Amino acid sequence: MKKPCTLVATIPGMIGEADLAPLKAKSDVRYCERNSISEGELAGMCSGIDYLMLNMDVVPKTGSVKLTPRFYESPAVKALKTIAVDMTGMDYFSPSAAKSAGVQVQNIPHYSTRSVAESILAEVFLHSRQRHLAYQDALLGHPVKVRKGINLLGRTAGIVGYGSIGSTVGGLLAAIGMNVIAWNRSPKNLVKQVDLPELFESSDVICICLKTVHSGGERNIGAISDALLSKCNGSIVVNLANDLLVDANAMSSALTTARVKGYSVEASEDCKRILGSHPEVHFPPSNAWDSDESMATLRSVWVQNVISAIAGSAQNVYLD
């Protein structure tokens, strides 16, 4: 019986021979390692391919997505059964268009939960002790100002979005003695839940851990608005989820009036333009997910996703 054929399309250094060995026992594997592949070129490479393992970094954006509906309309893609991608969020890959074309998509949920949660904790500590501002003084050639920190023990942490990452952050903050409250779309039994206005008014630390929803009834772009930020009382806000969740102009106003005393965000250029003049803002690199442990999990699950699809019992199928 002829083996199915899998195309692995990736940037250099993403996945190794040992990682792919279990897949090679189940499938013929074509390996393409490039710095960049257009979606049109990738579509052409899918001719005769049953399964595609796609590293999201190898395909440049077209607008705000990596694979547009045009990819799925290509005749070369018609035989493709499954695309397994190396990330959790699927908006980049036009999942509705994939579904319409009969192409199953698989993601990798939770692989970086601990890494992101610990990165959020690092940002909380950064602002609570204000040590990064002394470093900024030195970089600017100014006298280093001695700033007073705050202890987190006994203070309140509000988690906006209590899913996998949010609940892990909540556990870490509870472990250092903070009182944790949360807002979530659905009930969670393990934490005190409050509405958003109460959370923003009551919390010394606010961690935004929401999934970004771009459209529909649950759209949350700009959901963290002036109405909420105006309720803060000198809070630290950490947003490593998506800068679009927070109205940047409202945040600028909250920083100016000291309603927010520190803000961390993985920011777009537009966001940096609006908030770049505020020394209280920290712009960390977009690598909160990146650790040896999370990458090892990613590679393992990525391969196992394809193997499960070949076996007819696909795991981690994304349901749009």
Secondary structure, 3 states (H helix, E strand, C coil): CCCCEEEEEECCCCCCHHHHHHHHCCCEEEEEECCCCCHHHHHHHCCCCCEEEECHHHCCCECCECCCHHHHHCHHHCCCCEEEECCCCCHHHCHHHHHHCCCEEECCCCCCHHHHHHHHHHHHHHHHHCHHHHHHHHHCCCCCCCCCCCCCCCCEEEEECCCHHHHHHHHHHHHCCCEEEEECCCCCCCCEECCHHHHHHHCCEEEECCCCCCCCCCCCCCCECHHHHCCCCCEEEEECCCHHHECHHHHHHHHHCCCEEEEEECCCHHHHHHHCCCCCEECCCCCCCCCHHHHHHHHHHHHHHHHHHHCCCCCCECCC
